[in-house]
Amino acid sequence: MADGKPKKPINIQADEFGDLQRLIDVAYANQKYVSRLDLIVQAESRDLHEDLIEIVKLLPPGTYARQRMCDQLNSALAAHGWGRVYGTVE
């Protein structure tokens, strides 16, 4: 992904579509706040696609309530044009 583009055409859902939503659901299952570092560790331990790990790593350092985390991730997904490829989070 050296050129900053997803590996599939922008209008096709990736096999990993929804993986980021599942990550968020698990991360916030029993917590009100999750740190950026915790989410990165969870993403890497679940062996998420490199594009999704890149999106998670774009979060500014800090601890987030679910809605703020989702807003940040959705903003990064939109900036990369990957919302249709990988899905957005809520």
PDB file of N, CA, C and O in Angstrom, chain B, residues numbered from 101:
ATOM      1  N   MET B 101       0.814  -1.178   0.000  1.00  0.00           N
ATOM      2  CA  MET B 101       0.000   0.000   0.000  1.00  0.00           C
ATOM      3  C   MET B 101       0.866   1.253   0.000  1.00  0.00           C
ATOM      4  O   MET B 101       0.523   2.249   0.637  1.00  0.00           O
ATOM      5  N   ALA B 102       1.947   1.206  -0.690  1.00  0.00           N
ATOM      6  CA  ALA B 102       2.890   2.309  -0.715  1.00  0.00           C
ATOM      7  C   ALA B 102       2.304   3.570  -1.343  1.00  0.00           C
ATOM      8  O   ALA B 102       2.719   4.676  -0.994  1.00  0.00           O
ATOM      9  N   ASP B 103       1.358   3.429  -2.250  1.00  0.00           N
ATOM     10  CA  ASP B 103       0.799   4.593  -2.925  1.00  0.00           C
ATOM     11  C   ASP B 103      -0.415   5.177  -2.211  1.00  0.00           C
ATOM     12  O   ASP B 103      -1.010   6.132  -2.709  1.00  0.00           O
ATOM     13  N   GLY B 104      -0.802   4.624  -1.046  1.00  0.00           N
ATOM     14  CA  GLY B 104      -1.912   5.163  -0.272  1.00  0.00           C
ATOM     15  C   GLY B 104      -3.287   4.788  -0.773  1.00  0.00           C
ATOM     16  O   GLY B 104      -4.280   5.376  -0.346  1.00  0.00           O
ATOM     17  N   LYS B 105      -3.366   3.827  -1.663  1.00  0.00           N
ATOM     18  CA  LYS B 105      -4.654   3.411  -2.218  1.00  0.00           C
ATOM     19  C   LYS B 105      -5.012   2.021  -1.710  1.00  0.00           C
ATOM     20  O   LYS B 105      -4.123   1.202  -1.479  1.00  0.00           O
ATOM     21  N   PRO B 106      -6.297   1.744  -1.533  1.00  0.00           N
ATOM     22  CA  PRO B 106      -6.684   0.385  -1.135  1.00  0.00           C
ATOM     23  C   PRO B 106      -6.343  -0.600  -2.238  1.00  0.00           C
ATOM     24  O   PRO B 106      -6.196  -0.225  -3.401  1.00  0.00           O
ATOM     25  N   LYS B 107      -6.222  -1.847  -1.864  1.00  0.00           N
ATOM     26  CA  LYS B 107      -5.828  -2.870  -2.817  1.00  0.00           C
ATOM     27  C   LYS B 107      -6.951  -3.244  -3.783  1.00  0.00           C
ATOM     28  O   LYS B 107      -6.684  -3.831  -4.831  1.00  0.00           O
ATOM     29  N   LYS B 108      -8.193  -2.919  -3.455  1.00  0.00           N
ATOM     30  CA  LYS B 108      -9.329  -3.223  -4.323  1.00  0.00           C
ATOM     31  C   LYS B 108      -9.911  -1.912  -4.855  1.00  0.00           C
ATOM     32  O   LYS B 108      -9.714  -0.855  -4.255  1.00  0.00           O
ATOM     33  N   PRO B 109     -10.624  -1.980  -5.974  1.00  0.00           N
ATOM     34  CA  PRO B 109     -11.283  -0.762  -6.465  1.00  0.00           C
ATOM     35  C   PRO B 109     -12.187  -0.159  -5.385  1.00  0.00           C
ATOM     36  O   PRO B 109     -12.748  -0.880  -4.561  1.00  0.00           O
ATOM     37  N   ILE B 110     -12.317   1.127  -5.400  1.00  0.00           N
ATOM     38  CA  ILE B 110     -13.007   1.865  -4.342  1.00  0.00           C
ATOM     39  C   ILE B 110     -14.485   1.507  -4.214  1.00  0.00           C
ATOM     40  O   ILE B 110     -15.057   1.697  -3.141  1.00  0.00           O
ATOM     41  N   ASN B 111     -15.118   1.001  -5.257  1.00  0.00           N
ATOM     42  CA  ASN B 111     -16.553   0.729  -5.210  1.00  0.00           C
ATOM     43  C   ASN B 111     -16.895  -0.721  -4.870  1.00  0.00           C
ATOM     44  O   ASN B 111     -18.055  -1.119  -4.978  1.00  0.00           O
ATOM     45  N   ILE B 112     -15.915  -1.505  -4.467  1.00  0.00           N
ATOM     46  CA  ILE B 112     -16.152  -2.909  -4.137  1.00  0.00           C
ATOM     47  C   ILE B 112     -15.901  -3.122  -2.650  1.00  0.00           C
ATOM     48  O   ILE B 112     -14.883  -2.685  -2.113  1.00  0.00           O
ATOM     49  N   GLN B 113     -16.841  -3.799  -1.991  1.00  0.00           N
ATOM     50  CA  GLN B 113     -16.651  -4.112  -0.580  1.00  0.00           C
ATOM     51  C   GLN B 113     -15.556  -5.161  -0.442  1.00  0.00           C
ATOM     52  O   GLN B 113     -15.533  -6.162  -1.158  1.00  0.00           O
ATOM     53  N   ALA B 114     -14.660  -4.908   0.486  1.00  0.00           N
ATOM     54  CA  ALA B 114     -13.590  -5.852   0.776  1.00  0.00           C
ATOM     55  C   ALA B 114     -14.138  -7.019   1.593  1.00  0.00           C
ATOM     56  O   ALA B 114     -15.193  -6.915   2.220  1.00  0.00           O
ATOM     57  N   ASP B 115     -13.422  -8.104   1.575  1.00  0.00           N
ATOM     58  CA  ASP B 115     -13.785  -9.243   2.424  1.00  0.00           C
ATOM     59  C   ASP B 115     -13.779  -8.831   3.891  1.00  0.00           C
ATOM     60  O   ASP B 115     -14.474  -9.429   4.712  1.00  0.00           O
ATOM     61  N   GLU B 116     -13.001  -7.819   4.214  1.00  0.00           N
ATOM     62  CA  GLU B 116     -12.869  -7.327   5.593  1.00  0.00           C
ATOM     63  C   GLU B 116     -13.947  -6.306   5.967  1.00  0.00           C
ATOM     64  O   GLU B 116     -13.898  -5.720   7.048  1.00  0.00           O
ATOM     65  N   PHE B 117     -14.916  -6.093   5.076  1.00  0.00           N
ATOM     66  CA  PHE B 117     -15.988  -5.146   5.350  1.00  0.00           C
ATOM     67  C   PHE B 117     -16.640  -5.495   6.689  1.00  0.00           C
ATOM     68  O   PHE B 117     -17.042  -6.639   6.900  1.00  0.00           O
ATOM     69  N   GLY B 118     -16.746  -4.527   7.584  1.00  0.00           N
ATOM     70  CA  GLY B 118     -17.368  -4.735   8.889  1.00  0.00           C
ATOM     71  C   GLY B 118     -16.408  -5.149   9.990  1.00  0.00           C
ATOM     72  O   GLY B 118     -16.792  -5.173  11.160  1.00  0.00           O
ATOM     73  N   ASP B 119     -15.159  -5.476   9.645  1.00  0.00           N
ATOM     74  CA  ASP B 119     -14.197  -5.880  10.676  1.00  0.00           C
ATOM     75  C   ASP B 119     -13.938  -4.767  11.681  1.00  0.00           C
ATOM     76  O   ASP B 119     -13.785  -5.035  12.873  1.00  0.00           O
ATOM     77  N   LEU B 120     -13.887  -3.531  11.220  1.00  0.00           N
ATOM     78  CA  LEU B 120     -13.648  -2.411  12.129  1.00  0.00           C
ATOM     79  C   LEU B 120     -14.840  -2.226  13.070  1.00  0.00           C
ATOM     80  O   LEU B 120     -14.652  -1.891  14.240  1.00  0.00           O
ATOM     81  N   GLN B 121     -16.052  -2.437  12.582  1.00  0.00           N
ATOM     82  CA  GLN B 121     -17.233  -2.356  13.443  1.00  0.00           C
ATOM     83  C   GLN B 121     -17.189  -3.441  14.514  1.00  0.00           C
ATOM     84  O   GLN B 121     -17.504  -3.183  15.676  1.00  0.00           O
ATOM     85  N   ARG B 122     -16.803  -4.638  14.132  1.00  0.00           N
ATOM     86  CA  ARG B 122     -16.697  -5.725  15.112  1.00  0.00           C
ATOM     87  C   ARG B 122     -15.629  -5.408  16.154  1.00  0.00           C
ATOM     88  O   ARG B 122     -15.804  -5.712  17.334  1.00  0.00           O
ATOM     89  N   LEU B 123     -14.526  -4.799  15.724  1.00  0.00           N
ATOM     90  CA  LEU B 123     -13.474  -4.398  16.661  1.00  0.00           C
ATOM     91  C   LEU B 123     -14.010  -3.401  17.680  1.00  0.00           C
ATOM     92  O   LEU B 123     -13.758  -3.537  18.877  1.00  0.00           O
ATOM     93  N   ILE B 124     -14.743  -2.409  17.213  1.00  0.00           N
ATOM     94  CA  ILE B 124     -15.332  -1.409  18.105  1.00  0.00           C
ATOM     95  C   ILE B 124     -16.325  -2.059  19.062  1.00  0.00           C
ATOM     96  O   ILE B 124     -16.325  -1.752  20.253  1.00  0.00           O
ATOM     97  N   ASP B 125     -17.163  -2.945  18.561  1.00  0.00           N
ATOM     98  CA  ASP B 125     -18.146  -3.621  19.411  1.00  0.00           C
ATOM     99  C   ASP B 125     -17.466  -4.384  20.540  1.00  0.00           C
ATOM    100  O   ASP B 125     -17.912  -4.321  21.686  1.00  0.00           O
ATOM    101  N   VAL B 126     -16.404  -5.094  20.231  1.00  0.00           N
ATOM    102  CA  VAL B 126     -15.676  -5.859  21.246  1.00  0.00           C
ATOM    103  C   VAL B 126     -14.956  -4.919  22.207  1.00  0.00           C
ATOM    104  O   VAL B 126     -14.981  -5.133  23.419  1.00  0.00           O
ATOM    105  N   ALA B 127     -14.322  -3.891  21.679  1.00  0.00           N
ATOM    106  CA  ALA B 127     -13.556  -2.967  22.523  1.00  0.00           C
ATOM    107  C   ALA B 127     -14.437  -2.264  23.547  1.00  0.00           C
ATOM    108  O   ALA B 127     -14.013  -2.024  24.678  1.00  0.00           O
ATOM    109  N   TYR B 128     -15.656  -1.935  23.153  1.00  0.00           N
ATOM    110  CA  TYR B 128     -16.562  -1.200  24.044  1.00  0.00           C
ATOM    111  C   TYR B 128     -17.607  -2.091  24.718  1.00  0.00           C
ATOM    112  O   TYR B 128     -18.547  -1.584  25.329  1.00  0.00           O
ATOM    113  N   ALA B 129     -17.453  -3.390  24.613  1.00  0.00           N
ATOM    114  CA  ALA B 129     -18.444  -4.301  25.193  1.00  0.00           C
ATOM    115  C   ALA B 129     -18.610  -4.097  26.696  1.00  0.00           C
ATOM    116  O   ALA B 129     -19.732  -4.127  27.200  1.00  0.00           O
ATOM    117  N   ASN B 130     -17.521  -3.894  27.410  1.00  0.00           N
ATOM    118  CA  ASN B 130     -17.572  -3.774  28.869  1.00  0.00           C
ATOM    119  C   ASN B 130     -16.894  -2.508  29.380  1.00  0.00           C
ATOM    120  O   ASN B 130     -16.593  -2.400  30.569  1.00  0.00           O
ATOM    121  N   GLN B 131     -16.655  -1.555  28.491  1.00  0.00           N
ATOM    122  CA  GLN B 131     -15.951  -0.334  28.867  1.00  0.00           C
ATOM    123  C   GLN B 131     -16.654   0.881  28.282  1.00  0.00           C
ATOM    124  O   GLN B 131     -17.275   0.820  27.221  1.00  0.00           O
ATOM    125  N   LYS B 132     -16.537   1.969  28.999  1.00  0.00           N
ATOM    126  CA  LYS B 132     -17.093   3.229  28.500  1.00  0.00           C
ATOM    127  C   LYS B 132     -16.045   4.014  27.707  1.00  0.00           C
ATOM    128  O   LYS B 132     -16.385   4.787  26.811  1.00  0.00           O
ATOM    129  N   TYR B 133     -14.778   3.810  28.044  1.00  0.00           N
ATOM    130  CA  TYR B 133     -13.675   4.509  27.390  1.00  0.00           C
ATOM    131  C   TYR B 133     -12.609   3.505  26.954  1.00  0.00           C
ATOM    132  O   TYR B 133     -12.336   2.528  27.651  1.00  0.00           O
ATOM    133  N   VAL B 134     -12.012   3.765  25.789  1.00  0.00           N
ATOM    134  CA  VAL B 134     -10.947   2.917  25.254  1.00  0.00           C
ATOM    135  C   VAL B 134      -9.827   3.830  24.765  1.00  0.00           C
ATOM    136  O   VAL B 134     -10.084   4.856  24.135  1.00  0.00           O
ATOM    137  N   SER B 135      -8.600   3.456  25.055  1.00  0.00           N
ATOM    138  CA  SER B 135      -7.465   4.257  24.600  1.00  0.00           C
ATOM    139  C   SER B 135      -7.081   3.868  23.175  1.00  0.00           C
ATOM    140  O   SER B 135      -7.380   2.769  22.707  1.00  0.00           O
ATOM    141  N   ARG B 136      -6.425   4.783  22.512  1.00  0.00           N
ATOM    142  CA  ARG B 136      -5.907   4.540  21.167  1.00  0.00           C
ATOM    143  C   ARG B 136      -4.992   3.328  21.197  1.00  0.00           C
ATOM    144  O   ARG B 136      -5.097   2.447  20.344  1.00  0.00           O
ATOM    145  N   LEU B 137      -4.091   3.277  22.180  1.00  0.00           N
ATOM    146  CA  LEU B 137      -3.135   2.181  22.274  1.00  0.00           C
ATOM    147  C   LEU B 137      -3.852   0.836  22.443  1.00  0.00           C
ATOM    148  O   LEU B 137      -3.481  -0.148  21.803  1.00  0.00           O
ATOM    149  N   ASP B 138      -4.871   0.794  23.297  1.00  0.00           N
ATOM    150  CA  ASP B 138      -5.627  -0.447  23.479  1.00  0.00           C
ATOM    151  C   ASP B 138      -6.285  -0.893  22.173  1.00  0.00           C
ATOM    152  O   ASP B 138      -6.301  -2.083  21.860  1.00  0.00           O
ATOM    153  N   LEU B 139      -6.822   0.051  21.420  1.00  0.00           N
ATOM    154  CA  LEU B 139      -7.475  -0.305  20.162  1.00  0.00           C
ATOM    155  C   LEU B 139      -6.448  -0.810  19.147  1.00  0.00           C
ATOM    156  O   LEU B 139      -6.728  -1.753  18.407  1.00  0.00           O
ATOM    157  N   ILE B 140      -5.278  -0.203  19.105  1.00  0.00           N
ATOM    158  CA  ILE B 140      -4.219  -0.675  18.204  1.00  0.00           C
ATOM    159  C   ILE B 140      -3.824  -2.103  18.562  1.00  0.00           C
ATOM    160  O   ILE B 140      -3.706  -2.958  17.684  1.00  0.00           O
ATOM    161  N   VAL B 141      -3.621  -2.357  19.845  1.00  0.00           N
ATOM    162  CA  VAL B 141      -3.241  -3.699  20.290  1.00  0.00           C
ATOM    163  C   VAL B 141      -4.319  -4.706  19.912  1.00  0.00           C
ATOM    164  O   VAL B 141      -4.010  -5.794  19.426  1.00  0.00           O
ATOM    165  N   GLN B 142      -5.573  -4.350  20.131  1.00  0.00           N
ATOM    166  CA  GLN B 142      -6.669  -5.257  19.773  1.00  0.00           C
ATOM    167  C   GLN B 142      -6.729  -5.492  18.266  1.00  0.00           C
ATOM    168  O   GLN B 142      -6.948  -6.617  17.818  1.00  0.00           O
ATOM    169  N   ALA B 143      -6.536  -4.435  17.489  1.00  0.00           N
ATOM    170  CA  ALA B 143      -6.569  -4.567  16.023  1.00  0.00           C
ATOM    171  C   ALA B 143      -5.447  -5.480  15.538  1.00  0.00           C
ATOM    172  O   ALA B 143      -5.659  -6.334  14.677  1.00  0.00           O
ATOM    173  N   GLU B 144      -4.265  -5.294  16.092  1.00  0.00           N
ATOM    174  CA  GLU B 144      -3.130  -6.122  15.684  1.00  0.00           C
ATOM    175  C   GLU B 144      -3.299  -7.562  16.159  1.00  0.00           C
ATOM    176  O   GLU B 144      -2.958  -8.493  15.429  1.00  0.00           O
ATOM    177  N   SER B 145      -3.814  -7.759  17.361  1.00  0.00           N
ATOM    178  CA  SER B 145      -3.982  -9.121  17.874  1.00  0.00           C
ATOM    179  C   SER B 145      -5.081  -9.877  17.124  1.00  0.00           C
ATOM    180  O   SER B 145      -5.052 -11.106  17.057  1.00  0.00           O
ATOM    181  N   ARG B 146      -6.049  -9.146  16.560  1.00  0.00           N
ATOM    182  CA  ARG B 146      -7.104  -9.777  15.758  1.00  0.00           C
ATOM    183  C   ARG B 146      -6.660  -9.943  14.307  1.00  0.00           C
ATOM    184  O   ARG B 146      -7.409 -10.454  13.475  1.00  0.00           O
ATOM    185  N   ASP B 147      -5.428  -9.504  14.010  1.00  0.00           N
ATOM    186  CA  ASP B 147      -4.852  -9.622  12.672  1.00  0.00           C
ATOM    187  C   ASP B 147      -5.724  -8.945  11.621  1.00  0.00           C
ATOM    188  O   ASP B 147      -5.984  -9.503  10.555  1.00  0.00           O
ATOM    189  N   LEU B 148      -6.175  -7.720  11.946  1.00  0.00           N
ATOM    190  CA  LEU B 148      -6.956  -6.947  10.981  1.00  0.00           C
ATOM    191  C   LEU B 148      -6.098  -6.606   9.769  1.00  0.00           C
ATOM    192  O   LEU B 148      -4.869  -6.579   9.843  1.00  0.00           O
ATOM    193  N   HIS B 149      -6.761  -6.352   8.673  1.00  0.00           N
ATOM    194  CA  HIS B 149      -6.090  -5.964   7.427  1.00  0.00           C
ATOM    195  C   HIS B 149      -5.215  -4.740   7.681  1.00  0.00           C
ATOM    196  O   HIS B 149      -5.558  -3.881   8.493  1.00  0.00           O
ATOM    197  N   GLU B 150      -4.099  -4.669   6.991  1.00  0.00           N
ATOM    198  CA  GLU B 150      -3.144  -3.569   7.196  1.00  0.00           C
ATOM    199  C   GLU B 150      -3.778  -2.190   6.985  1.00  0.00           C
ATOM    200  O   GLU B 150      -3.399  -1.235   7.663  1.00  0.00           O
ATOM    201  N   ASP B 151      -4.728  -2.069   6.066  1.00  0.00           N
ATOM    202  CA  ASP B 151      -5.401  -0.784   5.854  1.00  0.00           C
ATOM    203  C   ASP B 151      -6.192  -0.377   7.102  1.00  0.00           C
ATOM    204  O   ASP B 151      -6.208   0.796   7.474  1.00  0.00           O
ATOM    205  N   LEU B 152      -6.842  -1.344   7.741  1.00  0.00           N
ATOM    206  CA  LEU B 152      -7.637  -1.039   8.930  1.00  0.00           C
ATOM    207  C   LEU B 152      -6.737  -0.696  10.115  1.00  0.00           C
ATOM    208  O   LEU B 152      -7.062   0.187  10.908  1.00  0.00           O
ATOM    209  N   ILE B 153      -5.621  -1.384  10.233  1.00  0.00           N
ATOM    210  CA  ILE B 153      -4.665  -1.044  11.295  1.00  0.00           C
ATOM    211  C   ILE B 153      -4.120   0.360  11.058  1.00  0.00           C
ATOM    212  O   ILE B 153      -3.915   1.118  12.007  1.00  0.00           O
ATOM    213  N   GLU B 154      -3.888   0.704   9.810  1.00  0.00           N
ATOM    214  CA  GLU B 154      -3.429   2.064   9.489  1.00  0.00           C
ATOM    215  C   GLU B 154      -4.460   3.108   9.936  1.00  0.00           C
ATOM    216  O   GLU B 154      -4.093   4.147  10.486  1.00  0.00           O
ATOM    217  N   ILE B 155      -5.744   2.834   9.703  1.00  0.00           N
ATOM    218  CA  ILE B 155      -6.808   3.751  10.116  1.00  0.00           C
ATOM    219  C   ILE B 155      -6.802   3.916  11.628  1.00  0.00           C
ATOM    220  O   ILE B 155      -6.909   5.035  12.131  1.00  0.00           O
ATOM    221  N   VAL B 156      -6.679   2.810  12.355  1.00  0.00           N
ATOM    222  CA  VAL B 156      -6.662   2.870  13.822  1.00  0.00           C
ATOM    223  C   VAL B 156      -5.448   3.663  14.301  1.00  0.00           C
ATOM    224  O   VAL B 156      -5.550   4.436  15.253  1.00  0.00           O
ATOM    225  N   LYS B 157      -4.313   3.478  13.656  1.00  0.00           N
ATOM    226  CA  LYS B 157      -3.092   4.190  14.068  1.00  0.00           C
ATOM    227  C   LYS B 157      -3.162   5.688  13.773  1.00  0.00           C
ATOM    228  O   LYS B 157      -2.368   6.459  14.311  1.00  0.00           O
ATOM    229  N   LEU B 158      -4.093   6.103  12.933  1.00  0.00           N
ATOM    230  CA  LEU B 158      -4.251   7.538  12.645  1.00  0.00           C
ATOM    231  C   LEU B 158      -4.949   8.289  13.784  1.00  0.00           C
ATOM    232  O   LEU B 158      -4.951   9.519  13.805  1.00  0.00           O
ATOM    233  N   LEU B 159      -5.537   7.557  14.722  1.00  0.00           N
ATOM    234  CA  LEU B 159      -6.185   8.220  15.865  1.00  0.00           C
ATOM    235  C   LEU B 159      -5.162   9.033  16.644  1.00  0.00           C
ATOM    236  O   LEU B 159      -4.049   8.562  16.878  1.00  0.00           O
ATOM    237  N   PRO B 160      -5.517  10.233  17.044  1.00  0.00           N
ATOM    238  CA  PRO B 160      -4.623  10.981  17.928  1.00  0.00           C
ATOM    239  C   PRO B 160      -4.522  10.261  19.273  1.00  0.00           C
ATOM    240  O   PRO B 160      -5.490   9.632  19.701  1.00  0.00           O
ATOM    241  N   PRO B 161      -3.378  10.339  19.944  1.00  0.00           N
ATOM    242  CA  PRO B 161      -3.250   9.693  21.252  1.00  0.00           C
ATOM    243  C   PRO B 161      -4.342  10.174  22.205  1.00  0.00           C
ATOM    244  O   PRO B 161      -4.741  11.337  22.175  1.00  0.00           O
ATOM    245  N   GLY B 162      -4.810   9.269  23.040  1.00  0.00           N
ATOM    246  CA  GLY B 162      -5.818   9.632  24.016  1.00  0.00           C
ATOM    247  C   GLY B 162      -6.756   8.490  24.313  1.00  0.00           C
ATOM    248  O   GLY B 162      -6.605   7.380  23.803  1.00  0.00           O
ATOM    249  N   THR B 163      -7.727   8.788  25.146  1.00  0.00           N
ATOM    250  CA  THR B 163      -8.766   7.842  25.538  1.00  0.00           C
ATOM    251  C   THR B 163     -10.093   8.397  25.051  1.00  0.00           C
ATOM    252  O   THR B 163     -10.359   9.593  25.175  1.00  0.00           O
ATOM    253  N   TYR B 164     -10.926   7.523  24.495  1.00  0.00           N
ATOM    254  CA  TYR B 164     -12.122   7.964  23.798  1.00  0.00           C
ATOM    255  C   TYR B 164     -13.381   7.265  24.290  1.00  0.00           C
ATOM    256  O   TYR B 164     -13.375   6.065  24.565  1.00  0.00           O
ATOM    257  N   ALA B 165     -14.457   8.033  24.397  1.00  0.00           N
ATOM    258  CA  ALA B 165     -15.791   7.453  24.508  1.00  0.00           C
ATOM    259  C   ALA B 165     -16.119   6.894  23.120  1.00  0.00           C
ATOM    260  O   ALA B 165     -15.534   7.316  22.122  1.00  0.00           O
ATOM    261  N   ARG B 166     -17.032   5.969  23.065  1.00  0.00           N
ATOM    262  CA  ARG B 166     -17.329   5.281  21.810  1.00  0.00           C
ATOM    263  C   ARG B 166     -17.676   6.232  20.666  1.00  0.00           C
ATOM    264  O   ARG B 166     -17.128   6.090  19.573  1.00  0.00           O
ATOM    265  N   GLN B 167     -18.553   7.182  20.882  1.00  0.00           N
ATOM    266  CA  GLN B 167     -18.979   8.066  19.796  1.00  0.00           C
ATOM    267  C   GLN B 167     -17.814   8.887  19.246  1.00  0.00           C
ATOM    268  O   GLN B 167     -17.699   9.067  18.034  1.00  0.00           O
ATOM    269  N   ARG B 168     -16.967   9.375  20.116  1.00  0.00           N
ATOM    270  CA  ARG B 168     -15.810  10.166  19.670  1.00  0.00           C
ATOM    271  C   ARG B 168     -14.840   9.291  18.876  1.00  0.00           C
ATOM    272  O   ARG B 168     -14.298   9.718  17.856  1.00  0.00           O
ATOM    273  N   MET B 169     -14.626   8.060  19.355  1.00  0.00           N
ATOM    274  CA  MET B 169     -13.749   7.121  18.647  1.00  0.00           C
ATOM    275  C   MET B 169     -14.306   6.848  17.252  1.00  0.00           C
ATOM    276  O   MET B 169     -13.569   6.874  16.266  1.00  0.00           O
ATOM    277  N   CYS B 170     -15.599   6.588  17.177  1.00  0.00           N
ATOM    278  CA  CYS B 170     -16.229   6.316  15.882  1.00  0.00           C
ATOM    279  C   CYS B 170     -16.129   7.518  14.953  1.00  0.00           C
ATOM    280  O   CYS B 170     -15.861   7.363  13.762  1.00  0.00           O
ATOM    281  N   ASP B 171     -16.342   8.700  15.485  1.00  0.00           N
ATOM    282  CA  ASP B 171     -16.220   9.915  14.672  1.00  0.00           C
ATOM    283  C   ASP B 171     -14.812  10.042  14.088  1.00  0.00           C
ATOM    284  O   ASP B 171     -14.645  10.357  12.910  1.00  0.00           O
ATOM    285  N   GLN B 172     -13.818   9.797  14.914  1.00  0.00           N
ATOM    286  CA  GLN B 172     -12.425   9.892  14.463  1.00  0.00           C
ATOM    287  C   GLN B 172     -12.120   8.840  13.392  1.00  0.00           C
ATOM    288  O   GLN B 172     -11.508   9.150  12.370  1.00  0.00           O
ATOM    289  N   LEU B 173     -12.546   7.599  13.629  1.00  0.00           N
ATOM    290  CA  LEU B 173     -12.292   6.530  12.667  1.00  0.00           C
ATOM    291  C   LEU B 173     -13.036   6.772  11.353  1.00  0.00           C
ATOM    292  O   LEU B 173     -12.478   6.571  10.274  1.00  0.00           O
ATOM    293  N   ASN B 174     -14.290   7.201  11.447  1.00  0.00           N
ATOM    294  CA  ASN B 174     -15.064   7.475  10.233  1.00  0.00           C
ATOM    295  C   ASN B 174     -14.463   8.621   9.435  1.00  0.00           C
ATOM    296  O   ASN B 174     -14.493   8.609   8.204  1.00  0.00           O
ATOM    297  N   SER B 175     -13.922   9.599  10.124  1.00  0.00           N
ATOM    298  CA  SER B 175     -13.268  10.713   9.447  1.00  0.00           C
ATOM    299  C   SER B 175     -12.045  10.218   8.670  1.00  0.00           C
ATOM    300  O   SER B 175     -11.825  10.623   7.528  1.00  0.00           O
ATOM    301  N   ALA B 176     -11.263   9.352   9.286  1.00  0.00           N
ATOM    302  CA  ALA B 176     -10.082   8.798   8.615  1.00  0.00           C
ATOM    303  C   ALA B 176     -10.494   7.903   7.443  1.00  0.00           C
ATOM    304  O   ALA B 176      -9.869   7.946   6.383  1.00  0.00           O
ATOM    305  N   LEU B 177     -11.532   7.099   7.626  1.00  0.00           N
ATOM    306  CA  LEU B 177     -12.029   6.255   6.534  1.00  0.00           C
ATOM    307  C   LEU B 177     -12.490   7.109   5.356  1.00  0.00           C
ATOM    308  O   LEU B 177     -12.195   6.798   4.202  1.00  0.00           O
ATOM    309  N   ALA B 178     -13.211   8.182   5.653  1.00  0.00           N
ATOM    310  CA  ALA B 178     -13.695   9.077   4.596  1.00  0.00           C
ATOM    311  C   ALA B 178     -12.533   9.759   3.882  1.00  0.00           C
ATOM    312  O   ALA B 178     -12.546   9.898   2.659  1.00  0.00           O
ATOM    313  N   ALA B 179     -11.535  10.180   4.639  1.00  0.00           N
ATOM    314  CA  ALA B 179     -10.384  10.862   4.046  1.00  0.00           C
ATOM    315  C   ALA B 179      -9.634   9.945   3.077  1.00  0.00           C
ATOM    316  O   ALA B 179      -9.081  10.412   2.081  1.00  0.00           O
ATOM    317  N   HIS B 180      -9.617   8.665   3.362  1.00  0.00           N
ATOM    318  CA  HIS B 180      -8.955   7.701   2.489  1.00  0.00           C
ATOM    319  C   HIS B 180      -9.888   7.176   1.392  1.00  0.00           C
ATOM    320  O   HIS B 180      -9.440   6.501   0.466  1.00  0.00           O
ATOM    321  N   GLY B 181     -11.176   7.485   1.497  1.00  0.00           N
ATOM    322  CA  GLY B 181     -12.137   6.981   0.523  1.00  0.00           C
ATOM    323  C   GLY B 181     -12.427   5.499   0.721  1.00  0.00           C
ATOM    324  O   GLY B 181     -12.767   4.798  -0.232  1.00  0.00           O
ATOM    325  N   TRP B 182     -12.294   5.015   1.963  1.00  0.00           N
ATOM    326  CA  TRP B 182     -12.431   3.588   2.240  1.00  0.00           C
ATOM    327  C   TRP B 182     -13.745   3.220   2.924  1.00  0.00           C
ATOM    328  O   TRP B 182     -13.933   2.056   3.277  1.00  0.00           O
ATOM    329  N   GLY B 183     -14.652   4.161   3.122  1.00  0.00           N
ATOM    330  CA  GLY B 183     -15.906   3.855   3.786  1.00  0.00           C
ATOM    331  C   GLY B 183     -16.704   2.775   3.093  1.00  0.00           C
ATOM    332  O   GLY B 183     -17.253   1.893   3.754  1.00  0.00           O
ATOM    333  N   ARG B 184     -16.780   2.825   1.777  1.00  0.00           N
ATOM    334  CA  ARG B 184     -17.532   1.802   1.024  1.00  0.00           C
ATOM    335  C   ARG B 184     -16.773   0.479   0.953  1.00  0.00           C
ATOM    336  O   ARG B 184     -17.377  -0.585   0.809  1.00  0.00           O
ATOM    337  N   VAL B 185     -15.468   0.552   1.053  1.00  0.00           N
ATOM    338  CA  VAL B 185     -14.649  -0.663   0.953  1.00  0.00           C
ATOM    339  C   VAL B 185     -14.693  -1.446   2.266  1.00  0.00           C
ATOM    340  O   VAL B 185     -14.908  -2.658   2.264  1.00  0.00           O
ATOM    341  N   TYR B 186     -14.489  -0.754   3.375  1.00  0.00           N
ATOM    342  CA  TYR B 186     -14.373  -1.419   4.673  1.00  0.00           C
ATOM    343  C   TYR B 186     -15.549  -1.165   5.622  1.00  0.00           C
ATOM    344  O   TYR B 186     -15.663  -1.817   6.660  1.00  0.00           O
ATOM    345  N   GLY B 187     -16.408  -0.233   5.271  1.00  0.00           N
ATOM    346  CA  GLY B 187     -17.538   0.095   6.134  1.00  0.00           C
ATOM    347  C   GLY B 187     -17.171   1.168   7.148  1.00  0.00           C
ATOM    348  O   GLY B 187     -15.997   1.404   7.435  1.00  0.00           O
ATOM    349  N   THR B 188     -18.190   1.805   7.674  1.00  0.00           N
ATOM    350  CA  THR B 188     -17.984   2.807   8.719  1.00  0.00           C
ATOM    351  C   THR B 188     -18.377   2.184  10.051  1.00  0.00           C
ATOM    352  O   THR B 188     -18.873   1.059  10.102  1.00  0.00           O
ATOM    353  N   VAL B 189     -18.147   2.934  11.135  1.00  0.00           N
ATOM    354  CA  VAL B 189     -18.427   2.408  12.470  1.00  0.00           C
ATOM    355  C   VAL B 189     -19.414   3.305  13.199  1.00  0.00           C
ATOM    356  O   VAL B 189     -19.528   4.499  12.921  1.00  0.00           O
ATOM    357  N   GLU B 190     -20.120   2.697  14.135  1.00  0.00           N
ATOM    358  CA  GLU B 190     -21.074   3.466  14.967  1.00  0.00           C
ATOM    359  C   GLU B 190     -21.054   2.941  16.379  1.00  0.00           C
ATOM    360  O   GLU B 190     -21.780   3.446  17.235  1.00  0.00           O
TER     361      GLU B 190
END
